[in-house]
Amino acid sequence: MPTLEIAGPHIVALTAVITAAAIWAIIMAARLTRRPRNRLGPSVDLVDQARELKSHGQIQEAVFLVRGETGMSQRAAARFVNRL
């Protein structure tokens, strides 16, 4: 009766390819969740709210609001609020 060889070079190579594909898929999924691409720019209501917070001296709250609504980074939201 022939024996079945389980651990051969083909199995090792196949395992490496599957592992690399899984890692690539995880990295791509993480990148897509950090930068949503289908969101529109800030709405007029958001601009008005952020401008009002800034006028009351609540700049950090305005930055937090912009980040929460748009998904911008801290730096981008701070630049946006400073330009209002």
Phi and psi in degrees as GROMACS dihedral restraints (atoms count N, CA, C in turn):
[ dihedral_restraints ]
;  ai    aj    ak    al  type     phi  dphi    fc
    3     4     5     6     1   -73.2    20    10
    4     5     6     7     1   145.0    20    10
    6     7     8     9     1   -91.9    20    10
    7     8     9    10     1   149.4    20    10
    9    10    11    12     1   -95.7    20    10
   10    11    12    13     1   118.7    20    10
   12    13    14    15     1   -85.3    20    10
   13    14    15    16     1   116.9    20    10
   15    16    17    18     1   -89.7    20    10
   16    17    18    19     1   -44.5    20    10
   18    19    20    21     1  -102.2    20    10
   19    20    21    22     1    89.6    20    10
   21    22    23    24     1  -118.2    20    10
   22    23    24    25     1   175.5    20    10
   24    25    26    27     1   -64.1    20    10
   25    26    27    28     1   -27.7    20    10
   27    28    29    30     1   -70.3    20    10
   28    29    30    31     1   -38.2    20    10
   30    31    32    33     1   -67.7    20    10
   31    32    33    34     1   -39.8    20    10
   33    34    35    36     1   -64.6    20    10
   34    35    36    37     1   -43.9    20    10
   36    37    38    39     1   -65.7    20    10
   37    38    39    40     1   -41.8    20    10
   39    40    41    42     1   -62.9    20    10
   40    41    42    43     1   -41.4    20    10
   42    43    44    45     1   -62.9    20    10
   43    44    45    46     1   -40.9    20    10
   45    46    47    48     1   -65.1    20    10
   46    47    48    49     1   -40.9    20    10
   48    49    50    51     1   -66.7    20    10
   49    50    51    52     1   -43.5    20    10
   51    52    53    54     1   -64.6    20    10
   52    53    54    55     1   -40.8    20    10
   54    55    56    57     1   -64.3    20    10
   55    56    57    58     1   -44.6    20    10
   57    58    59    60     1   -62.5    20    10
   58    59    60    61     1   -40.3    20    10
   60    61    62    63     1   -65.1    20    10
   61    62    63    64     1   -39.2    20    10
   63    64    65    66     1   -66.3    20    10
   64    65    66    67     1   -42.3    20    10
   66    67    68    69     1   -64.0    20    10
   67    68    69    70     1   -42.3    20    10
   69    70    71    72     1   -61.1    20    10
   70    71    72    73     1   -42.6    20    10
   72    73    74    75     1   -64.1    20    10
   73    74    75    76     1   -39.4    20    10
   75    76    77    78     1   -65.6    20    10
   76    77    78    79     1   -43.8    20    10
   78    79    80    81     1   -63.5    20    10
   79    80    81    82     1   -43.3    20    10
   81    82    83    84     1   -65.5    20    10
   82    83    84    85     1   -39.7    20    10
   84    85    86    87     1   -64.6    20    10
   85    86    87    88     1   -39.2    20    10
   87    88    89    90     1   -66.1    20    10
   88    89    90    91     1   -39.6    20    10
   90    91    92    93     1   -65.6    20    10
   91    92    93    94     1   -39.3    20    10
   93    94    95    96     1   -68.5    20    10
   94    95    96    97     1   -33.1    20    10
   96    97    98    99     1   -75.6    20    10
   97    98    99   100     1   -25.6    20    10
   99   100   101   102     1   -77.9    20    10
  100   101   102   103     1   -31.1    20    10
  102   103   104   105     1  -125.0    20    10
  103   104   105   106     1    84.0    20    10
  105   106   107   108     1   -64.7    20    10
  106   107   108   109     1   130.6    20    10
  108   109   110   111     1   -98.4    20    10
  109   110   111   112     1   -14.7    20    10
  111   112   113   114     1   -97.9    20    10
  112   113   114   115     1     7.1    20    10
  114   115   116   117     1   -83.5    20    10
  115   116   117   118     1   143.8    20    10
  117   118   119   120     1   -80.9    20    10
  118   119   120   121     1   173.6    20    10
  120   121   122   123     1   -68.5    20    10
  121   122   123   124     1   178.3    20    10
  123   124   125   126     1   -61.9    20    10
  124   125   126   127     1   137.9    20    10
  126   127   128   129     1   -77.3    20    10
  127   128   129   130     1   166.9    20    10
  129   130   131   132     1   -64.0    20    10
  130   131   132   133     1   -38.8    20    10
  132   133   134   135     1   -62.3    20    10
  133   134   135   136     1   -41.5    20    10
  135   136   137   138     1   -64.3    20    10
  136   137   138   139     1   -43.0    20    10
  138   139   140   141     1   -60.7    20    10
  139   140   141   142     1   -44.8    20    10
  141   142   143   144     1   -62.9    20    10
  142   143   144   145     1   -42.7    20    10
  144   145   146   147     1   -64.2    20    10
  145   146   147   148     1   -45.2    20    10
  147   148   149   150     1   -65.4    20    10
  148   149   150   151     1   -39.4    20    10
  150   151   152   153     1   -64.1    20    10
  151   152   153   154     1   -40.2    20    10
  153   154   155   156     1   -66.5    20    10
  154   155   156   157     1   -42.9    20    10
  156   157   158   159     1   -61.2    20    10
  157   158   159   160     1   -42.4    20    10
  159   160   161   162     1   -64.4    20    10
  160   161   162   163     1   -39.1    20    10
  162   163   164   165     1   -66.2    20    10
  163   164   165   166     1   -24.2    20    10
  165   166   167   168     1   -91.8    20    10
  166   167   168   169     1     6.2    20    10
  168   169   170   171     1    83.2    20    10
  169   170   171   172     1    11.6    20    10
  171   172   173   174     1  -100.7    20    10
  172   173   174   175     1    66.7    20    10
  174   175   176   177     1   -68.7    20    10
  175   176   177   178     1   -43.4    20    10
  177   178   179   180     1   -63.0    20    10
  178   179   180   181     1   -37.6    20    10
  180   181   182   183     1   -66.2    20    10
  181   182   183   184     1   -37.8    20    10
  183   184   185   186     1   -65.2    20    10
  184   185   186   187     1   -41.3    20    10
  186   187   188   189     1   -63.3    20    10
  187   188   189   190     1   -43.8    20    10
  189   190   191   192     1   -61.4    20    10
  190   191   192   193     1   -42.0    20    10
  192   193   194   195     1   -62.4    20    10
  193   194   195   196     1   -46.3    20    10
  195   196   197   198     1   -63.8    20    10
  196   197   198   199     1   -41.9    20    10
  198   199   200   201     1   -62.9    20    10
  199   200   201   202     1   -42.7    20    10
  201   202   203   204     1   -67.0    20    10
  202   203   204   205     1   -34.9    20    10
  204   205   206   207     1   -84.4    20    10
  205   206   207   208     1   -30.3    20    10
  207   208   209   210     1  -110.6    20    10
  208   209   210   211     1   -20.3    20    10
  210   211   212   213     1    81.5    20    10
  211   212   213   214     1    13.9    20    10
  213   214   215   216     1   -67.4    20    10
  214   215   216   217     1   158.8    20    10
  216   217   218   219     1   -74.1    20    10
  217   218   219   220     1   168.2    20    10
  219   220   221   222     1   -58.6    20    10
  220   221   222   223     1   -45.2    20    10
  222   223   224   225     1   -64.8    20    10
  223   224   225   226     1   -45.5    20    10
  225   226   227   228     1   -65.8    20    10
  226   227   228   229     1   -40.7    20    10
  228   229   230   231     1   -67.0    20    10
  229   230   231   232     1   -38.2    20    10
  231   232   233   234     1   -65.4    20    10
  232   233   234   235     1   -40.9    20    10
  234   235   236   237     1   -63.9    20    10
  235   236   237   238     1   -40.4    20    10
  237   238   239   240     1   -62.1    20    10
  238   239   240   241     1   -46.4    20    10
  240   241   242   243     1   -66.8    20    10
  241   242   243   244     1   -39.8    20    10
  243   244   245   246     1   -65.4    20    10
  244   245   246   247     1   -27.7    20    10
  246   247   248   249     1   -84.3    20    10
  247   248   249   250     1    -7.9    20    10
